[in-house]
Amino acid sequence: MFTLADTWPFESKEDSIEIIESQKQQQLQLQQNQQTLKEKEQQLEQYQQLQQKQSEQYQQIIIENDQLLQQLQQLQQLHQKQSEQHQQEIKENNQLLKQLQQLQQLQQKQSEQYQQTIKKQDRQLKQYQKLHEKNQNKKLILQKQNKQLILQK
């Protein structure tokens, strides 16, 4: 009759149980890390979609700014032709300039926020890449250990 020691390549039953438990824990950790990575990738995709939407909004603001500039130029030409309305039109131009400056300030602020968002995304992406690399390394170690265990059998 064979005993466990005759058929099992480890020194003791306790050693084999510890190795199996360790492998299970490592596999569970790997699965958790992969799930975390998947969630982070989904968050990143949502984040990128939001950035795209913001970028489109910024482009619309730029178009509106261009339109306001065109309107301002038309008003200035009108001032040259109509001297009686000169003072009133200057006031209108000043109001338009103020709006334009506010829009430009808003655009500048949004552009700075967008740049900060991009930097933050880059940092997060690097973290995700490190986590992915760490998971890959753990996976390779587990595969190597598994292969060694199979070869020992």
Helices and strands as residue ranges (DSSP letters): H 4-7, H 13-81, H 86-152
